[in-house]
Amino acid sequence: MNGANEGTLRRLPGLRHTDHVGLTVPNLEDAIRFFVEVLGAEELYRSDRGPDEEFMPTNFDVPADARLTLAMLRLPPNLNIELFEWSSAERRETPPRHCDAGGHHLCFVVDDVDEALAVLQETPGVRVLGERKEVAGDSPRVAGNRWTYFITPWGLLMEIVDRSRVASPPRLVGPADWTATQDIFRKDNQQ
């Protein structure tokens, strides 16, 4: 962060939990179809905005001619995804690579990475990156972790992971936390 070392960072007050992740896709219909049919998502709603020469640059940091269509998806049990399709004369078509600033990926836990990998290899337009990997003893906290990356038909990098063979996994957020977090929120709201 430029200049962050010069000042004190403060924790955001009242922060509860992540609500959703937003992703821009080149074709909304194709992305929705992939999330629904391959990942089991449910479409909740759609919305349109723009162009608006004041609102769009101020609130989205996009060109004044930008227009968006979005769809909110629910991906049980714990993720909401907001997919955006944008149009603008200045729109860039190439997504960032994993090594580029702004690079990103989405990861899903699966019961059996080999079984999931077999399905992905048969899914039209999906490109699996290499073979299934397993973390070795050089990373003892996650040794046994089995994973692979893949690229969706429109270029989004995703990962599937199976941590069932990890002896003592790090305390990543997971199903055991969901009920505990709800209990904490209930107590906070009762006070």
N, C-alpha and C positions, 0 to 999 in steps of 0.2 A: 504494500500500500504506500503510495507516494505521500510523504508528509505525516504519516500516521505515527511515526516515532517521535514527532515533535509534541504531540498532545496525548492526553489520557483517553483511552477508550472506555466507554461506559456500557454496561450491560443494558439491553433493551428492557424497559419495565413491562411487566404483565405478559411476557412471552409465554404462550401456552404450548403450542405444538405446530408442526408443519401442516398447512392446509392442503397445498397442492404443488405440483411441479408443472411449469409451463414449458412447452416445446414448440418451436416453429417447424412446420413441415411444408414441403413443396405442394402437396396435393392432399387436402383435408379428407376427402372421401377415401382415398387409398389408405391413409394412416388410420382412420377410424376402423376401416375394415380389418386391418392387421391387428390393431389392439383388441377388437371385439372377437375376431375369429381365432387368432393364434394365442392371445393372452387372456381371454375371458373377460374383457372389460364390458361395461354397460354405459351406453351414451345417456347422459342426464339432460343436457340442453345445448342449444346453439345460440350464437349472438353475432351481430354485425356492427361495425363502427367505421366511420370515416368515408371519404376523406374529410378532414376538417383542419384548415391551415393553422388554427390556434391550438386546438385540443391535442391533436396527434403529436406534434413536436414537443409540447410541454409535458404531456403525461406519459408518453411512450418512448420519447427520444428517437423518433422516426421522422422521415421527410413529411412535409405538409400534404403531399398527394397520397400518402399511405392509407390503405384500406385493409381491414381485417375481417375475417370470419373465424370464429372460434367454436370449439366444441369441448364441453367438460365431460370427462369420462370418469367413472368409478371403477377402480381396479381392486376388487376384494383381495385380501381383507383389510388393507391398510393404506391405499394410495389413491389419490385423486390426480388425474392428469388433464391439463388444459392444453389442447392442441390448437395452434394458430396457423392459419394460412393467410399470408400477407400479399398484397400487390402494391407496387410502387415502381416508378421509373428508375429508382436507384437501388432496387432490390438486388442483393448478391445471391447467386445460385449455389455456390459451393459452401457446404458446411465446414466448420473448422475440423482439422484432424485432431486426433487425441493429443498430440504434442503441441498444438497451437494454443495461444491464449484463447480462452473461451471454450476449449475442448471439453467434452463431457461424455458421460455414458450413464445408462440406467442398468441396474443389476437386479435380477430376480433369483430368489432362492427356489430351487427345485428339489424334489425328493430323490431323483436319480438323474444325474447329469448326462449319463450315456443315453438314456431313453429320450430325454429332452433334445439332446444333440441329434439323434436319429430323425426326429420330427423336423427340426430346423433344417437339416440337410435336404429334406424333401419339400420344403416350403418354397414356392416360386419366388424368385427375386432375392432371397436371403443368401448372404455370403458368410459362411463360417470361417473364422480366422484360425487356421491351423487345426491341430487335433486337440482333444481334451487334455488339459494339464492337471498335474497334481503337485501341490506344494510339498517340497522335501524338507529335510531336517535343517536346512540353512535358515529357515524361518520357523523356529520351533513353536511359536504361539499359534500358528495356523497350519502346521504340518498336517497333511492329509486332506486339506481343502482341495476340492476338485472343481475346475472351472473352465470356461472358454468364452471368448468374445465372438460376437457375430454382428453383421451389419444388415439393417433392414433394407427393404427394396428402395427406400428413398434416401438412405445414407446415414441413419441414426445408429451410432455404436451402442450395442447392448451387451450384457454379460449374463450368463447363467452360472450359478454356484451351488454346490452341495457341500455343506459343512458337517455332515453327519459323521465323518471319520476324524474330525478334529478332537483330540483328547481333552483339551481345556481351552475352548475358544475364548477370545476376548469378549468383553461385555458389550457387544453390539446391540442396538435396539432390536427387539424381536417380540414374538407373541407373549412371552412371559411379562413384558413391560406394559402391555396394553391395558390389562385390568388394573394393575397397580397405578398407572397414570390416571385412569378414570377415577379411582378412589381419591387420589391427591387433589384432582380438580373439584370433586364433590366437596371435600373438606374445605378447600379454599373458598368456594362459593357459599358455604354455610356460615362462614365467619363474618 
